[in-house]
């Protein structure tokens, strides 16, 4: 449960635009209502959690942001349900510190990323194995993030390019222990829609 809480903290921060996983400023959303539905799964969850983000951009320059989460599980699994806010570094599971600050460089320059390239990031991290992918109708570049401070973990991160998204369309963290690779977290955009005009 503690790993799930930590990863949910990443989502909460990202959803509010203060984390490096936040991909688009509100100004990137066109006038109308954009709905993004994500599915979240962590290794200690029996069922996926759903996160729905709705951004309504109004012609007068005002915005409405709505976030709805849904989770089903046992009392123990849901004991930490909700959002815990933090900065761009999140501690989870009591045994790992994962800093996402080096990913900020990728967010800022995502329009310049190219398939097949490798990028060295601040702090010695790498973003590699970059391919194009369409996730819920959003064209993305997706690659592997390797943090030298967490050599047993890798994270696949997709950056949305064709449509504004509040959170990366796909984030998958895996960990290798004693030669066994385990997916410990998955966040994926499963629905994306846009309705023109004020909501």
N, C-alpha and C positions, 0 to 999 in steps of 0.2 A: 504494500500500500504506500510506503514512503516514496518509492520510485515514482509511482503514479502521481503523487502529490507534487513532487518536484517537476515532473514534466507538465502537469497542469499549470504550474506556476509560469512556465515558459509560455504556454498558450495565453494565459491571462494577460501577461505583459504584452505579448505580441498583439493580441486582440485590441489592446488599448493604444497600440502604436508606439510604445516606448521600448520594445525589444527589437533585436536585429532581425527577428523573423517577420516583423511588420514590413511589408513590401511596398505599400502605396500610401502616400499621404491622402487625406480626404480629398484634396483638390484634384487628384487623379481620377476620381469617380465622376462619370458624366451625369447630367441632370436626369434623375430617375431613380429607380430602386434596384440595387444590385444585391442578390442573395447568394451567399456562399455557405454550403453545408459541408462540414468536415466530419470524418470519423476518426476517433482516437482509440488506440488500443495499446495497453502496456502489458508486460509479461505477467503481472499479478492480477489482471482484471479478467473476470470470467466472460464478460460481454463488452462490446465496444461502447464507448461513450459518443454521443453526438453533440457537435457544437455548430450552431447556426448563427451566422453573422449577417446582418442586413444593414446596408448603408443606403440611406435615402439622401441624395444630393438635390437641393432645392435651387431654383433659378436665382433666388435672392442671396445666394452664398451661404446659406445655413445648411446644416446637416443633421440627420437623425441617425444614430447608430444603435442597433438593437442586437443583443447577444442572448441566446437561449441555449442552455445545456440540458442534456438528458442522459441519465445513467441508470442502469438496473443492476442490482447486485445484492449481496448479503449485507447485513448491518456492518460487519467489519470492512467490507469492500467500499461501502459508501460513507464510512466514518470520516474520510478526508475529502468527500465530494465538495466541490466548490472551487473557488479560485484563491490562490495565495499569491500575493504580488511580490515581485522582487525586481532586481535590476538585470543587467545583461549577463550576469553570472548566477548560476543556480546550483545549489547543493542538493543532491538527491541521494536517497538511499543511505545517507550517513557515511558513505565510504568513497564517494566520488565528488569532485568539484569539476564542473564543466563550464568553461568560459566561452561564450559565444561572441565576445567582442571582436575577434578577428574576422568573423563573418560579416561584420558591418561593411568592410571594404568591398565585399562581393555584392551586397545589397546596393551600395552606392553606385557600383559600376556594372550592374547586371546587364545593361543594354550593350555593353562592350564584350561580354563573354562570348566565346566561340567554341563550337563543338570540337572535340579532339584536342583542345589545349589543356595545359596544366598551369595552375596559378599558385605562387608562393605568397602566403598571407602574413600579416604582422604576427609576430610571436612564433614564427616557424611552422604554422599550420599550412596544409596544402588543400587545394580543391582540384580534383583530378577526375579522369574517366567521364568527361562531360559529353552528354548525348542530348538530342532533342526528344521531347516527349509531349504528348497531349494528355492532359489530366483534366477530366470533366469539361472538356471543350476549351481549355486554356492551354495555349502553346507555351512550353517551358524549356529551359535548359536545366538539366539535372546532372549532378555530379556527386562525387564522394568527398566528404570533408574529413580530413585526418588531422587530429590534434596531437602534437608530439608529447603533450603532458598526459594523454590518456591512450597509450599505445595499444591497449586491448580493445578499444572501441573505434568504430567508424560510424559516420552518419551520412546518409544520402539526403541531399537537400535540393529541391527543385525551385527555380525562380520563375515566376510567372512573367511572361513578356507580352502576350497578346491582349490581356485584359487586366485591369487593376484587381489585386487581391490584397486582403488585409494580412493574411498569414501565408507563408509559403505553401504551395499546393501539395507538396509531399515532403515529409521529414521522416526518415526511418533510421533508428539507431540500433546497431548491433554490437554485441560484445563477444569476444572470444576468451574462453576460460578453459584451460587444459585441452586445447585443440577442438573444443566444441563451440560453434558459433550459434548464438541465440539472439533473436530479435527481441529487444527489450522495450521498444517503443515504436509506434507508427501513428502518424497523423497524415490523413490524406483527404484532399478535396474530392467529394463524391458528387456534388451538384453545384452548378453555377448558372445563374440566370440574371437577366437584366430586363427591366420594364421601363421604357422611356416615359418621361413626364414625371410630375411631382407625385409623391406617394401619399 
